[in-house]
Amino acid sequence: MTATSNRTRAPFWDLEMRLSAVLSVLAGFIGAAAYAHSEGYFVTFMTGNTERAILGNFAGDYTLAVGAASIIVCFLAGVFVASICRRYWWTNHPHGATMLTSVALACAAIVDNILDDRGIGLVPILFVAFGMGALNTSFVKNGEVSIPVSYVTGTMVKLAQGIERHAFGGGSVRDWLGYATQYFSFGTGALIGGLVAVVVDGAYMLNAAVAGSLLVASYTWRADIRWVRRTARRAMDES
């Protein structure tokens, strides 16, 4: 999970790991916010949405199928747009993706307020899904996402593999502790979101998500200079 140069071994709890933990908490919180006050829409679980998009047709629930398919499209759009922005406008740092997520969540809150639905309707959820897709581009290495902050299934697979390497393959605690941190960070975010949902109703939950995203964005902005300097040092060490 953490980078290691050819000359020195980076400490486990380095900047990248701290950022991934914070962003995983945010992803879990946003997912809980979307799920708790909507019709059970998933914005972090594209596997489930894919099954819903297909199986909803067999069950005769075409609204469910179309909604799930629309969420997938918006999630992909978030990844696509954030990747373009990363290529042309911002540096290789999570702050840009977090800000794009914050804008998407703000749009979701505004649209939900305009529609004035009970709970959170599908249209605002589509903006949330876009933001979640953007958030997953926070960490990119060699043009590919290196730490997908909401991909819990993959994180658990890598966690179990890391434990096996540590126990039987001569590995170390570093092989799995990073994935465990990311997994429990996501779960912590979902727990916080669930607790907030108990006392916050409907559209206000989106406002809470916007506030949480902006708070995390401020943290990533403060880390920006350190990130750029560390990336530059890593490039020099590997050259």
Phi, psi and omega in degrees: 000328183253155183279147177228124179280171180287340186260320184229153177263120183291147176298150184300307186275061182274185186298317181300317180292321178297316179296317181295324178294315180296317181290329175292321175300316179298317180298317178296321179294315179297318178300318178293320179298318180290322185283321190293325185240027174235192178274033178082033180281139175261129175248356178244355191239079183288337174297311179296321179294323177297316178295320178296319181297328181270308186287336177301329178291323179290328180276355181081007179263079185289332177296316177298316182296314180294319179299315180295318178296322180295321178298318179299315180299316181291324175299313178298321179298321178298316177298315183297310182295317179297324179293321176297315179298319178296322182292323190248335191238328181233161184284174183284077184209146183295345187298319181298315179296322180293321178294319178297322176297318179298319179296317180297319179293322177297319176297320178298317180295320180294314180297319179296323178293322179293315181288332177054045177281159170283122187078204180247119182279180184294319184301310175300325180298327179297322175293321178296319179297320176301313179298322179293322175298317178298319182298329181287355175263015185298324183239113182232135177225126181056038176081000181238147177296126182262332178225094176284112193288343180245009182271079187290322180301311179297323178297319180292323177298313180293328176298311181295320178296321179295320178297319179297318179296320180295320185281323189232348186248012178079014179281191181230178180297336179295340181290340184225340187294326178297318179291324176297318178299315180296318180296311182289334175294316177299315178297323177296318177298318178296321178296315178299317178299319178296319179294320178294322181296336179293327186249351181243133184260146165039238186301332180296338176294323176293323176298321177295322178294320177299313180299316179296320180293319178294324177297315178293322179299322178295325178293316180293327177295318179296330181276353189301310184296317179297322180296313181297317180295319181293321178298320179296317179297319180297319180297321179293320181293325184275349181276000000 
